[in-house]
Amino acid sequence: MLGAIALSGLSGAWTGVAALPTPLKEMVDVSPDPAVETINQHIRQGRALYRAGRFAEAIAVWSEEINASGDRGNALQQVVLLSYLSLAHQQLGQLEQATQAIEQGQQILQGVRGDRSSSRYHAVEAQLLNTQGRLYFTQGQAEEALETWQRATTAYVEADDEINRINTLINQAQAQQALGLYLQTQRTLTEVERSLQQQSDPNVQVAGLQSLGNVLRLIGDLDQSRQVLLQGLELAQQASPLNRSLILFSLGNTTRSQQAWDEALSFYQQAADQGTPLLIVQARLNQLSLLIETKRLDAAQALADQIVPELEKLPQSRSAIYAQINYAQSLIQLTLRSEEPVTTDASTLVTRAAQILATATQQAHELGDVRAEAYALGHLGGVYEQTQQWAIARQLTERALLLAQANNTPEIAYQWQWQLGRILKAQDQLTNATAAYKSAYETLQNLRSDLVAIDPSVQFSFRESVEPVYREYVNLLLQANDAETSQLNLKQAREVMESLQLAELTNFFRSACLEGQIVALDQVDQTEAAVIYPIILADRLEIILSLPNQPLHRYTAAVSQAQVETTVEQLRQNLERPFTTPEGKQLGQQLYDWMIRPMEAVLAQNQVKVLVFVLDGALRNVPMAALRVGNDYLIQNYAVAIAPGLQLLNPQPLQRQKLEVLAAGLTEERYGFSPLSYVGQELAEIQSQIPSQILLNGAFTSTALQEQINSLPVPIVHLATHGQFSSNLNDTFVLAWDKPILIDELSNLLRTGDETRSAAIELLVLSACETAAGDKRATLGLAGIAVQAGARSTLASLWTIDDVSGARLISQFYQELSTTTATKAEALRQAQLALLQNPDFRHPVHWASYVLIGNWL
């Protein structure tokens, strides 16, 4: 923490660590349609002000011209101006006024006389629809946005305006992604790319490819984004210098998302070499934040000094204000990232950041841009938070929060609610701090489903700007002492952690399509099960135990987050070795002592037979079955299941009389992946025990799998093939004969059959898949498959096990399912025990990797 620095002479915003990225190209084309009559000087002036980020001034100019157009009887021009007006109000967060402008434009269009089939009429209609679609999307109404943009696309076709038709298709793709319509998104983007290739103007092609590349980056398809932008860069040799610099800037953002740091720095440098003054500053700022992020602090310090004169030359606008905030954030981060003690130079950087933010706040106020003012003011409060000047930090933060709330900007408001909570907590005002955190949490809850619709200029880093809100709120909730408050807070803490898990998956998928027909774990009719919720906090491990018809139990282990994560990582390494070490035993025992030993007596008293874990963070990376209890393993005492959250997809026991399996697998080498020689035996064993339809090697294509799922209402789908779970959406896949099937495509493929099936898939088995090596958050991909596939249960492996033991475990699992009444969790337990009791397979490397996720019945 920085020492106190005298900043009391400043009035005016910093929190969070994510630098403000450059806004994307406008969601709609604000230029006038070519078919509309020549726009006069006042309208051109308004457009120039809008593009400069001076939205309040643009509104004033356009409002005056709307009245003049009405007096001249020019109805279509009035509608164009109203669509512009709505855009400007949207930028300022004035959504009521934006809606009124749209509605007024619609009324005027309905009253237009003359040829309503003319291209001129359709062009104006399309522009108004496009603006309305943006308004819906801003409000998180993705379904309405998609339908409106589809209508806009049709109108642009009628107007014979191919360029704006392409723009609305790009908009549609964003809405489709927000709705979780992955295959439709891919088809739309493919159509966009094909249409752009048919354009003859290189400037049009480059601008379109830049927009397409930006959208692909936003929805998480980084490889395709890079490919499209490189294609645009090649064409940019014949385009204007501005279009070339814009696409270089976008390439910098995409390669940065791919963690190709040096390439990103190079692209930013090239963009700065030939851009406009604003783009030069934006490229330099992204260079600066990336240098700081990668701890190249000397280079960052030198660049920070070079940016100042370029920043000072920018005219007042929202873009310039955001650039100042971005720069101030980097100055603070430059101080905080340094491993050296705070020096006079560091103190000077903080003071300079505060001065810049005070200036930005004043400029935003002068522009009438409440959104920018709320952002700048809150960040200035963050500087005072860093310097521990709590009174003024609180005052500035509360002012920023009021502005953000009044301006309907929850993506900004939650940050200041969180900041206020931190400030109050630092002053030991725990009741008020908890209330502030609760407000931030509730704002995020409302915002979560709209994450992909947030203004790109205030996009945030999930791990740095969202996850801590949940964990710090839980930390406060669990500090209550009296029993009644404690029970209420324990329930609230569970709900908050559940929300964090859903938010993580939403962030992972870049879409909010995870809700379904769900049942709370506590309501599942299973009297022999206990649900365990470990919560990793910075200074301790909290464990909440839920037993049927009982108050929640709470246990605390005084162990830091770093200790938990180190223990988990070392245990995972030991479990994957083919021999047992004293260290491995000790690590497994340590986790057991933290999580299970304190509740042993309660579990025994309640005759618990199944432990259902809702795991947090790093704990997802190790199989709970392999925790040590003296010389035994946890699986020897309990069946074990993993729940991805507090709720399950309509849990029901397996219908044994209707057991059938659709099994698909590869034994041959494909796409650089080694042969899986044992898969043929594995599938034959399944078929010998349960009626099965087999797709092997060339018969196992994505299309064939889709057709079989559509035609066969089997309760079990078994995929014995290479696959990987990763924290990167594009690195989570299963391998078919014709291609790797990415997680989103697999989810859609499995869910498509729902329309023709009488019931959901009961069990999805992913044999031979594994979590990505070295990826500490790879189990997000595993949880993602489990949740997105729509199966009630998923059986998957954290690491690849050898051919013989893998085939034995799977065979034993299906034997238990087909010949006994065991639950899925107990069937897995018996299969694991069968290997554990065999001298050749007793080590956990052979049996522990398989985990059952979801319904354990």
Stockholm file with secondary structure:
# STOCKHOLM 1.0

chainA/1-857         MLGAIALSGLSGAWTGVAALPTPLKEMVDVSPDPAVETINQHIRQGRALYRAGRFAEAIAVWSEEINASGDRGNALQQVVLLSYLSLAHQQLGQLEQATQAIEQGQQILQGVRGDRSSSRYHAVEAQLLNTQGRLYFTQGQAEEALETWQRATTAYVEADDEINRINTLINQAQAQQALGLYLQTQRTLTEVERSLQQQSDPNVQVAGLQSLGNVLRLIGDLDQSRQVLLQGLELAQQASPLNRSLILFSLGNTTRSQQAWDEALSFYQQAADQGTPLLIVQARLNQLSLLIETKRLDAAQALADQIVPELEKLPQSRSAIYAQINYAQSLIQLTLRSEEPVTTDASTLVTRAAQILATATQQAHELGDVRAEAYALGHLGGVYEQTQQWAIARQLTERALLLAQANNTPEIAYQWQWQLGRILKAQDQLTNATAAYKSAYETLQNLRSDLVAIDPSVQFSFRESVEPVYREYVNLLLQANDAETSQLNLKQAREVMESLQLAELTNFFRSACLEGQIVALDQVDQTEAAVIYPIILADRLEIILSLPNQPLHRYTAAVSQAQVETTVEQLRQNLERPFTTPEGKQLGQQLYDWMIRPMEAVLAQNQVKVLVFVLDGALRNVPMAALRVGNDYLIQNYAVAIAPGLQLLNPQPLQRQKLEVLAAGLTEERYGFSPLSYVGQELAEIQSQIPSQILLNGAFTSTALQEQINSLPVPIVHLATHGQFSSNLNDTFVLAWDKPILIDELSNLLRTGDETRSAAIELLVLSACETAAGDKRATLGLAGIAVQAGARSTLASLWTIDDVSGARLISQFYQELSTTTATKAEALRQAQLALLQNPDFRHPVHWASYVLIGNWL
#=GR chainA/1-857 SS CCCCCCCTTCCCCCCCSCCCCCCCSCSSCCSCCTTSCCCCHHHHHHHHHHHTTCHHHHHHHHHHHHHHHHHTTCHHHHHHHHHHHHHHHHHTTCHHHHHHHHHHHHHHHHTCCSCTTSHHHHHHHHHHHHHHHHHHHHTTCHHHHHHHHHHHHHHHHHTTCHHHHHHHHHHHHHHHHHTTCHHHHHHHHHHHHHHHHTCCCHHHHHHHHHHHHHHHHHTTCHHHHHHHHHHHHHHGGGSCHHHHHHHHHHHHHHHHHTTCHHHHHHHHHHHHHHSCHHHHHHHHHHHHHHHHHTTCHHHHHHHHHHHHHHHHTSCSSHHHHHHHHHHHHHHHHHHHHCSSCCCHHHHHHHHHHHHHHHHHHHHHHHHTCHHHHHHHHHHHHHHHHHTTCHHHHHHHHHHHHHHHHHTTCHHHHHHHHHHHHHHHHHTTCHHHHHHHHHHHHHHHHHHHTTGGGSCGGGCCCHHHHTHHHHHHHHHHHTTCCSHHHHHHHHHHHHHHHHHHHHHHHHHHHTSCCCCCSEEEGGGSSCTTEEEEEEEECSSCEEEEEECTTSCCEEEEECCCHHHHHHHHHHHHHHHTSSSCCHHHHHHHHHHHHHHTGGGHHHHHHTTCCEEEECCCGGGGGSCGGGCEETTEEGGGTCEEEECSSSEEESCCCCCGGGCCEEEEECCSCBTTBCCCTTHHHHHHHHHHHSCEEEEEGGGCCHHHHHHHHHHCCCSEEEEEEEEEECSSGGGCEEECSSSEEEHHHHHHHHHHGGGTCSSCCSEEEEEEEEECTTCTTTHHHHHHHHHHTCCSEEEEESSCCCHHHHHHHHHHHHHHHHHSCCCHHHHHHHHHHHHHTSTTTCSHHHHTTEEEEECCC
#=GC SS_cons         CCCCCCCTTCCCCCCCSCCCCCCCSCSSCCSCCTTSCCCCHHHHHHHHHHHTTCHHHHHHHHHHHHHHHHHTTCHHHHHHHHHHHHHHHHHTTCHHHHHHHHHHHHHHHHTCCSCTTSHHHHHHHHHHHHHHHHHHHHTTCHHHHHHHHHHHHHHHHHTTCHHHHHHHHHHHHHHHHHTTCHHHHHHHHHHHHHHHHTCCCHHHHHHHHHHHHHHHHHTTCHHHHHHHHHHHHHHGGGSCHHHHHHHHHHHHHHHHHTTCHHHHHHHHHHHHHHSCHHHHHHHHHHHHHHHHHTTCHHHHHHHHHHHHHHHHTSCSSHHHHHHHHHHHHHHHHHHHHCSSCCCHHHHHHHHHHHHHHHHHHHHHHHHTCHHHHHHHHHHHHHHHHHTTCHHHHHHHHHHHHHHHHHTTCHHHHHHHHHHHHHHHHHTTCHHHHHHHHHHHHHHHHHHHTTGGGSCGGGCCCHHHHTHHHHHHHHHHHTTCCSHHHHHHHHHHHHHHHHHHHHHHHHHHHTSCCCCCSEEEGGGSSCTTEEEEEEEECSSCEEEEEECTTSCCEEEEECCCHHHHHHHHHHHHHHHTSSSCCHHHHHHHHHHHHHHTGGGHHHHHHTTCCEEEECCCGGGGGSCGGGCEETTEEGGGTCEEEECSSSEEESCCCCCGGGCCEEEEECCSCBTTBCCCTTHHHHHHHHHHHSCEEEEEGGGCCHHHHHHHHHHCCCSEEEEEEEEEECSSGGGCEEECSSSEEEHHHHHHHHHHGGGTCSSCCSEEEEEEEEECTTCTTTHHHHHHHHHHTCCSEEEEESSCCCHHHHHHHHHHHHHHHHHSCCCHHHHHHHHHHHHHTSTTTCSHHHHTTEEEEECCC
//
